[in-house]
Amino acid sequence: MSRRRVVVTGLGMISPLGTTAPECWSALLGGRAAVATTPDSWRRYAEPTSTVWAPLPPIDWAARGIGRIEQMQLDPCGMLAITAAAEALDDAGLAAEPADPRKHTFRLPHAPAERCGVFMGTGVGGISSFFGNVANHLLAPLRPGTDSRPAGADHEPLPPMPARFSPYAVPAMMPNAVSALLGIRWSLGGPNLTFAQACAAGTVAVGHAFRSVASGAVDVALCGGAEYLGDPYGGMFRGFDVARTLAAAGDDPRRANRPFDRDRTGFLFAEGGAAVLVCEEADAARRRGARAYAEVVGYAENFDGYSIMAMAPSGDRIAAMVAAAIGDAGCTADDVSYLNAHGTGTAVNDEIESAVIERLFGRRPLVAATKSLTGHCIGAGGGIEAAVTALSLFHQTTHACHNLEHPIRDLRFAREPGPCTIDTALTQSFAFGGHNAAVVMRRVG
């Protein structure tokens, strides 16, 4: 049975570089990397090894359609997903009409609900809500004036916490909320799936959306990833910091994030982000006059089975996965002209990934590392990189690998932003646990 062609018709993106896809794309091409010193308040709880991160820009949630009540009910991860999805649907020309104004829900009049699916990835879902509500649960009895507050003066001030334990704590914490919220908001009745393959989650979600549209299970799919890792205590940051995976600030924090460079020290922790792609059956998209950023033509995933925190040193499982993705696309390694690498900036990961790229492709494809500018958005990273890959194909241009001065391997890294010829592109992700995934896209022309 032949499979249907699948195109990307809409993009929505939020990252430390901007709050819309055009803002993020412009910042990437302009080399405007995201980096800042971590909040001073975090040092109340621990003295970190790393002192830099990539915070999100301020977001006016109300201006993006999320009202005051919803802001109280939802975790920022869910709000990021909703905001990116709304942008992607508008960008795709799939105008929504109100379904239930009281619930603030919509419907897509030109797409049957049962033929629309949602496929989203996240690493830890509503971890911010978890931290906040647990803090309230543990510390609220210690507020001044409560019976359990010890008598006496000069008590240490309590850490920040919500004023109350939220009745929406459980749905806000659920990882599957990033998918469920999109299905509810746009009244979508098709498959609604959440993928939690850590740093590969967004790529896995795009891959499964592609398969679902290609097989005929759905006609339209919202897919990508969302993550929010900010909290008042720096808890998630500390988890990576004590594992010695984060970039060191050095003398110049702006140079801290440097994937594939000889002097890399770790990855730049990002506060969060989201990317949503609208994938559609190509003939239906063409009939309604939709613009196609790229065609999705292949996908593969596999598992290292080696370590919960480290890649298998041989890189053999990664190489097998990439070869399978290329084969699924019906092309060969010689056809791939652009590769958006996982490129975290950690010593071991970059060494193994670059060795696999050299083994499979030599110096043929142009290699970009989006995380060199955005920082590492964990479960949102694969979705962001898939969106960037689609934009690179559409605009026939690429951003540079930021801070790459002494490459660890003789590959064709993108050293400057600018025009390039890209016909077939691959974006790949690897994750704690051993999850490997890659999506192949092709220029529409």
Secondary structure in CASP SS format (residue, H / E / C, confidence):
PFRMAT SS
TARGET T0000
AUTHOR 0000-0000-0000
METHOD secondary structure of the structure
MODEL  1
M C 1.00
S C 1.00
R C 1.00
R C 1.00
R C 1.00
V E 1.00
V E 1.00
V E 1.00
T E 1.00
G E 1.00
L E 1.00
G E 1.00
M E 1.00
I E 1.00
S E 1.00
P C 1.00
L C 1.00
G E 1.00
T C 1.00
T C 1.00
A H 1.00
P H 1.00
E H 1.00
C H 1.00
W H 1.00
S H 1.00
A H 1.00
L H 1.00
L H 1.00
G C 1.00
G C 1.00
R C 1.00
A C 1.00
A C 1.00
V C 1.00
A E 1.00
T E 1.00
T C 1.00
P C 1.00
D H 1.00
S H 1.00
W H 1.00
R H 1.00
R H 1.00
Y C 1.00
A C 1.00
E C 1.00
P C 1.00
T C 1.00
S C 1.00
T C 1.00
V E 1.00
W E 1.00
A E 1.00
P C 1.00
L C 1.00
P C 1.00
P C 1.00
I C 1.00
D C 1.00
W C 1.00
A H 1.00
A H 1.00
R H 1.00
G C 1.00
I C 1.00
G C 1.00
R H 1.00
I H 1.00
E H 1.00
Q H 1.00
M H 1.00
Q H 1.00
L C 1.00
D C 1.00
P H 1.00
C H 1.00
G H 1.00
M H 1.00
L H 1.00
A H 1.00
I H 1.00
T H 1.00
A H 1.00
A H 1.00
A H 1.00
E H 1.00
A H 1.00
L H 1.00
D H 1.00
D H 1.00
A H 1.00
G C 1.00
L C 1.00
A C 1.00
A C 1.00
E E 1.00
P E 1.00
A E 1.00
D E 1.00
P C 1.00
R C 1.00
K C 1.00
H C 1.00
T E 1.00
F E 1.00
R E 1.00
L C 1.00
P C 1.00
H C 1.00
A C 1.00
P C 1.00
A H 1.00
E H 1.00
R H 1.00
C E 1.00
G E 1.00
V E 1.00
F E 1.00
M E 1.00
G E 1.00
T C 1.00
G C 1.00
V C 1.00
G C 1.00
G C 1.00
I H 1.00
S H 1.00
S H 1.00
F H 1.00
F H 1.00
G H 1.00
N H 1.00
V H 1.00
A H 1.00
N H 1.00
H H 1.00
L H 1.00
L H 1.00
A H 1.00
P H 1.00
L H 1.00
R C 1.00
P C 1.00
G C 1.00
T C 1.00
D C 1.00
S C 1.00
R C 1.00
P C 1.00
A C 1.00
G C 1.00
A C 1.00
D C 1.00
H C 1.00
E C 1.00
P C 1.00
L C 1.00
P C 1.00
P C 1.00
M C 1.00
P C 1.00
A C 1.00
R C 1.00
F C 1.00
S C 1.00
P C 1.00
Y C 1.00
A H 1.00
V H 1.00
P H 1.00
A H 1.00
M H 1.00
M C 1.00
P C 1.00
N C 1.00
A H 1.00
V H 1.00
S H 1.00
A H 1.00
L H 1.00
L H 1.00
G H 1.00
I H 1.00
R H 1.00
W C 1.00
S C 1.00
L C 1.00
G C 1.00
G C 1.00
P C 1.00
N E 1.00
L E 1.00
T E 1.00
F E 1.00
A C 1.00
Q C 1.00
A H 1.00
C H 1.00
A H 1.00
A H 1.00
G H 1.00
T H 1.00
V H 1.00
A H 1.00
V H 1.00
G H 1.00
H H 1.00
A H 1.00
F H 1.00
R H 1.00
S H 1.00
V H 1.00
A H 1.00
S H 1.00
G C 1.00
A C 1.00
V C 1.00
D C 1.00
V E 1.00
A E 1.00
L E 1.00
C E 1.00
G E 1.00
G E 1.00
A E 1.00
E E 1.00
Y E 1.00
L C 1.00
G C 1.00
D C 1.00
P C 1.00
Y C 1.00
G C 1.00
G H 1.00
M H 1.00
F H 1.00
R H 1.00
G H 1.00
F H 1.00
D H 1.00
V H 1.00
A C 1.00
R C 1.00
T C 1.00
L E 1.00
A C 1.00
A C 1.00
A C 1.00
G C 1.00
D C 1.00
D C 1.00
P H 1.00
R H 1.00
R H 1.00
A C 1.00
N C 1.00
R C 1.00
P C 1.00
F C 1.00
D E 1.00
R C 1.00
D C 1.00
R C 1.00
T C 1.00
G C 1.00
F E 1.00
L C 1.00
F E 1.00
A E 1.00
E C 1.00
G E 1.00
G E 1.00
A E 1.00
A E 1.00
V E 1.00
L E 1.00
V E 1.00
C E 1.00
E E 1.00
E E 1.00
A H 1.00
D H 1.00
A H 1.00
A H 1.00
R H 1.00
R H 1.00
R C 1.00
G C 1.00
A C 1.00
R C 1.00
A C 1.00
Y C 1.00
A E 1.00
E E 1.00
V E 1.00
V E 1.00
G E 1.00
Y E 1.00
A E 1.00
E E 1.00
N E 1.00
F E 1.00
D C 1.00
G C 1.00
Y C 1.00
S C 1.00
I C 1.00
M C 1.00
A C 1.00
M C 1.00
A C 1.00
P C 1.00
S C 1.00
G C 1.00
D H 1.00
R H 1.00
I H 1.00
A H 1.00
A H 1.00
M H 1.00
V H 1.00
A H 1.00
A H 1.00
A H 1.00
I H 1.00
G H 1.00
D H 1.00
A C 1.00
G C 1.00
C C 1.00
T C 1.00
A H 1.00
D H 1.00
D H 1.00
V C 1.00
S C 1.00
Y E 1.00
L E 1.00
N E 1.00
A C 1.00
H C 1.00
G C 1.00
T C 1.00
G C 1.00
T C 1.00
A H 1.00
V H 1.00
N H 1.00
D H 1.00
E H 1.00
I H 1.00
E H 1.00
S H 1.00
A H 1.00
V H 1.00
I H 1.00
E H 1.00
R H 1.00
L H 1.00
F H 1.00
G C 1.00
R C 1.00
R C 1.00
P C 1.00
L E 1.00
V E 1.00
A E 1.00
A C 1.00
T C 1.00
K H 1.00
S H 1.00
L H 1.00
T H 1.00
G C 1.00
H E 1.00
C C 1.00
I H 1.00
G H 1.00
A H 1.00
G H 1.00
G H 1.00
G H 1.00
I H 1.00
E H 1.00
A H 1.00
A H 1.00
V H 1.00
T H 1.00
A H 1.00
L H 1.00
S H 1.00
L H 1.00
F H 1.00
H H 1.00
Q C 1.00
T E 1.00
T E 1.00
H C 1.00
A C 1.00
C C 1.00
H C 1.00
N C 1.00
L C 1.00
E C 1.00
H C 1.00
P E 1.00
I C 1.00
R C 1.00
D C 1.00
L C 1.00
R C 1.00
F E 1.00
A C 1.00
R C 1.00
E C 1.00
P C 1.00
G E 1.00
P E 1.00
C C 1.00
T C 1.00
I C 1.00
D C 1.00
T E 1.00
A E 1.00
L E 1.00
T E 1.00
Q E 1.00
S E 1.00
F E 1.00
A E 1.00
F C 1.00
G C 1.00
G C 1.00
H E 1.00
N E 1.00
A E 1.00
A E 1.00
V E 1.00
V E 1.00
M E 1.00
R E 1.00
R C 1.00
V C 1.00
G C 1.00
END
